[in-house]
């Protein structure tokens, strides 16, 4: 009986402690956090609830600051990552930051086949059937492997060797078997391309499925369904003009962006608020996100934008995509663009 009473007293004491702790935050913040828990199917222990509430509160403050800075051009707010600390997000979803000026020696830059003046006003490779389905990397810092896989898929399709609806290559093979990179701890597209070339190709996701964790390499060369011969950079020095020309000339590109602004961008409607304006600085606060550039367009209010495919699932952004403003090297999009060549 005493034991039961002691447990009850402990629970009551903890509940009072939680109540006192949550009173540190505005009531609206606690309500918003509780809705966030329901909407995203989160489940916490009582101790973790307090920790996540603290991260959520800090996330809201950062969003408020960014909304003031963007002056309505971009809408920042609650996303499915709002209960993570910056360090947790970096470890789970991003790749290690590689200085923008670092380039592999001996790797050439693509030569555009057209000039900017000859480029179409708008371009969307999704409409041409050259882009596969949006992927979800899960809690694994494999965006680099996803972006490389997606770019190989697009080039394989453009070469007439497959159709987008039928093609899904193995991201997990690159995560597990590319010894030059760090699997779920991050990597770099150039060395990933080099691995695929040396391995003689890449398997399908069906034969080597994605697991979102580091595993022992189990690559089988006789299961390869696609291969590349080489790869090149798509920009020589932060040039959006060159980026556009090579995007039109060669197809979807693997690009690198600073994740600092994107993590909290709601970017969930086809309006001017779908854009991340030219606010992202090439900062060290989080890390890099490797994504795929699949086109560009224009908006009557917001102007010209890049169409970028992320790897956080279709529930994020505009069905998994985001628009980045053209003309300001937004989020460093023109820093490290690459393309595999079949």
C-alpha positions in Angstrom: 0.0 0.0 0.0 2.8 2.3 0.9 4.5 1.5 -2.4 1.4 2.4 -4.4 1.0 5.6 -2.5 4.6 6.5 -3.1 4.3 6.0 -6.8 1.1 8.1 -6.9 2.9 10.9 -5.0 5.8 10.7 -7.4 3.5 11.0 -10.4 1.6 13.9 -8.9 4.9 15.6 -8.2 6.1 15.0 -11.7 2.8 16.3 -13.2 3.1 19.5 -11.1 6.7 19.8 -12.3 5.6 19.5 -15.9 2.9 22.1 -15.3 5.4 24.5 -13.8 7.9 23.9 -16.6 5.3 24.5 -19.3 4.3 27.7 -17.7 7.7 29.0 -18.8 6.3 29.2 -22.3 3.3 31.1 -23.7 0.1 29.2 -23.5 -0.3 29.4 -27.3 3.1 27.8 -27.8 2.1 24.8 -25.6 -1.2 24.5 -27.5 0.5 24.6 -30.8 3.0 22.0 -29.7 0.2 19.7 -28.5 -1.5 20.0 -31.9 1.9 19.3 -33.6 2.1 16.1 -31.5 -1.3 15.0 -32.7 -0.8 15.9 -36.4 2.5 14.2 -36.7 1.7 11.1 -34.6 4.5 11.9 -32.1 4.9 10.0 -28.8 7.1 11.1 -26.0 7.9 10.0 -22.5 7.1 12.8 -19.9 10.8 13.7 -19.7 11.1 13.9 -23.5 8.0 16.0 -23.8 9.7 18.7 -21.8 12.8 18.5 -24.0 10.9 18.6 -27.2 8.7 21.5 -26.1 11.9 23.4 -25.5 13.2 22.7 -29.0 9.8 23.5 -30.4 9.8 26.9 -28.6 13.2 27.7 -30.0 12.1 26.7 -33.5 9.1 29.0 -33.3 11.4 31.9 -32.3 13.7 31.2 -35.3 10.7 31.1 -37.6 9.4 34.4 -36.3 12.8 36.0 -36.9 13.0 34.6 -40.4 9.5 35.7 -41.3 10.4 39.3 -40.3 13.6 39.1 -42.3 11.8 37.8 -45.4 9.1 40.5 -45.4 6.5 38.1 -46.6 8.5 36.6 -49.4 8.8 33.3 -47.7 6.7 31.7 -45.0 8.5 30.0 -42.1 6.8 28.0 -39.4 6.0 24.6 -37.9 7.3 21.6 -39.9 7.7 18.0 -39.0 11.2 18.8 -37.8 10.2 21.5 -35.3 10.8 19.3 -32.2 14.4 18.6 -33.1 17.4 20.6 -32.0 19.7 22.0 -34.7 22.3 19.4 -33.9 19.8 16.5 -34.0 18.6 17.7 -37.4 22.1 18.0 -38.7 23.0 14.5 -37.6 19.9 12.8 -38.8 19.2 14.6 -42.1 22.2 16.5 -43.4 25.6 15.7 -44.9 28.9 17.1 -43.7 29.7 20.6 -44.9 32.2 20.6 -47.7 33.7 24.1 -48.4 32.1 25.5 -51.5 35.5 26.1 -53.2 36.6 22.5 -52.9 36.6 20.7 -56.2 38.0 17.3 -57.2 41.1 17.8 -59.4 40.9 16.7 -63.0 37.1 16.8 -63.1 35.9 19.1 -66.0 32.8 21.3 -66.2 30.0 20.6 -68.6 29.9 22.7 -71.7 26.4 24.2 -72.3 24.8 23.4 -75.6 22.7 26.5 -75.6 23.0 30.1 -74.3 20.7 31.7 -71.7 19.0 33.7 -74.5 18.2 30.4 -76.2 16.8 28.7 -73.1 13.0 28.3 -72.8 11.2 30.7 -70.5 10.2 27.8 -68.2 11.4 24.2 -67.9 10.1 21.3 -65.8 11.6 17.9 -66.4 8.9 16.3 -64.4 6.5 17.1 -67.3 8.9 15.4 -69.7 8.9 12.2 -67.7 12.6 12.5 -66.7 12.1 12.6 -62.9 11.3 9.6 -60.7 9.2 9.6 -57.6 10.0 11.7 -54.5 12.0 9.8 -51.9 12.1 10.0 -48.1 15.6 9.5 -46.6 14.2 9.0 -43.1 16.5 9.6 -40.1 19.6 9.0 -42.1 22.0 11.6 -43.4 21.9 10.1 -46.8 20.7 13.1 -48.9 24.0 13.0 -50.8 23.3 9.3 -51.9 19.7 10.1 -52.7 20.6 13.1 -54.9 23.2 11.0 -56.7 20.8 8.2 -57.3 18.1 10.5 -58.5 20.5 12.1 -61.0 21.6 8.7 -62.3 17.9 7.8 -62.7 17.2 10.9 -64.7 20.2 10.4 -67.0 19.3 6.8 -67.5 15.8 7.8 -68.5 16.9 10.5 -70.8 19.2 8.0 -72.5 16.0 6.0 -73.4 16.9 3.1 -71.2 13.9 3.2 -68.8 10.8 5.1 -67.9 10.3 7.1 -64.7 7.4 5.1 -63.4 9.4 1.9 -63.7 12.8 3.0 -62.4 14.0 3.1 -58.8 17.7 2.6 -58.2 19.3 1.6 -55.0 20.2 4.4 -52.7 21.2 1.9 -50.0 23.9 0.4 -52.2 25.7 3.8 -52.2 25.1 4.3 -48.5 26.5 0.8 -47.6 29.2 0.3 -50.2 30.8 3.7 -50.9 33.8 3.5 -48.6 34.9 7.0 -49.4 31.9 8.5 -47.8 30.1 8.2 -44.4 26.8 6.4 -45.1 24.1 7.9 -42.8 26.8 10.4 -41.5 27.0 12.2 -44.8 28.9 12.1 -48.0 29.8 13.9 -51.3 28.4 13.3 -54.8 31.7 13.2 -56.6 33.1 10.2 -54.6 29.7 8.6 -54.9 29.8 8.8 -58.7 33.3 7.4 -58.6 32.1 4.5 -56.5 29.3 3.7 -59.0 31.7 3.8 -61.9 34.2 1.5 -60.1 31.5 -0.9 -59.0 30.3 -1.3 -62.6 26.8 0.0 -61.9 24.0 0.3 -59.5 21.3 -2.2 -58.5 17.5 -1.5 -58.3 15.8 -0.6 -55.1 13.9 -3.8 -55.4 17.1 -6.0 -55.3 18.9 -3.7 -52.7 16.1 -1.9 -50.8 16.5 1.3 -48.8 16.7 0.8 -45.1 17.7 4.3 -43.8 20.5 2.8 -41.7 24.1 1.8 -42.2 24.5 -1.8 -43.2 27.2 -4.2 -44.4 27.6 -3.9 -48.1 25.8 -6.6 -50.0 26.2 -5.4 -53.6 25.8 -8.0 -56.3 27.3 -6.9 -59.6 25.1 -9.3 -61.6 22.0 -7.3 -60.3 23.1 -4.0 -61.7 20.4 -2.2 -63.8 22.1 1.1 -64.6 25.6 2.5 -65.0 27.4 5.7 -65.7 30.7 6.4 -67.5 31.8 9.6 -65.8 30.6 12.8 -64.1 31.2 16.5 -64.4 30.6 19.7 -62.6 27.8 21.9 -63.9 29.1 25.2 -62.8 32.6 26.5 -62.8 32.2 29.3 -60.2 28.9 30.0 -58.5 27.3 31.0 -61.8 23.5 30.7 -62.0 23.7 31.5 -65.7 25.9 28.5 -66.3 23.7 26.4 -64.0 20.6 27.3 -66.1 22.4 26.6 -69.4 23.6 23.2 -68.3 20.3 22.3 -66.7 18.7 22.9 -70.1 21.5 21.2 -72.0 22.1 18.1 -69.9 19.0 17.5 -67.7 18.3 17.4 -64.0 21.4 18.2 -61.8 22.5 17.2 -58.3 23.0 20.4 -56.3 23.9 21.4 -52.8 22.0 24.0 -50.7 22.5 25.5 -47.3 19.8 23.9 -45.0 19.5 26.7 -42.6 16.5 28.4 -44.1 14.9 25.3 -45.7 14.4 23.3 -42.5 11.7 25.7 -41.3 10.2 26.8 -44.6 6.6 25.8 -44.9 6.8 26.2 -48.7 3.5 24.3 -49.0 1.5 26.3 -51.5 1.9 27.4 -55.1 2.0 31.1 -54.2 4.7 33.7 -53.7 5.2 32.2 -50.2 6.3 29.0 -51.8 9.7 30.6 -52.4 12.8 30.8 -50.3 14.0 34.3 -51.3 17.6 35.3 -51.5 18.1 35.2 -47.8 20.2 32.0 -47.2 23.8 32.8 -46.4 26.4 30.1 -46.9 26.6 29.6 -43.1 28.0 26.9 -40.7 24.9 26.8 -38.5 23.6 23.4 -39.7 25.1 21.8 -42.8 24.5 21.0 -46.4 21.5 19.4 -48.1 22.1 17.6 -51.4 19.0 17.8 -53.6 18.1 17.6 -57.3 17.4 20.6 -59.5 14.7 19.6 -62.0 13.6 22.9 -63.7 12.7 26.5 -63.3 9.7 28.7 -63.7 8.2 32.1 -63.0 5.6 33.5 -60.7 3.7 36.8 -61.4 4.3 38.0 -57.8 7.6 36.4 -56.8 9.5 36.3 -60.0 11.8 33.5 -61.3 12.5 30.4 -59.3 14.3 27.1 -59.4 12.3 23.8 -59.0 14.2 21.7 -56.4 13.3 18.1 -55.4 14.1 17.3 -51.7 14.2 13.9 -50.1 12.0 14.4 -47.1 8.9 12.7 -48.5 5.8 14.2 -50.2 4.3 15.6 -47.0 7.0 18.3 -47.0 7.0 21.4 -49.1 5.0 21.3 -52.4 4.6 17.5 -52.6 8.3 17.1 -51.8 9.6 20.1 -53.8 10.6 23.6 -53.0 11.1 26.8 -55.1 14.3 28.8 -54.7 14.5 32.3 -56.0 16.7 32.8 -59.1 19.3 35.6 -59.2 20.8 35.5 -55.8 22.5 32.1 -55.6 19.8 31.3 -53.1 21.0 28.9 -50.4 24.2 28.5 -52.4 22.4 26.5 -55.2 25.1 27.2 -57.8 28.1 26.3 -55.6 28.4 22.5 -56.2 26.2 21.3 -59.0 27.2 18.0 -60.7 25.8 15.6 -63.3 26.6 12.0 -64.1 27.0 11.0 -67.7 25.7 7.7 -69.0 
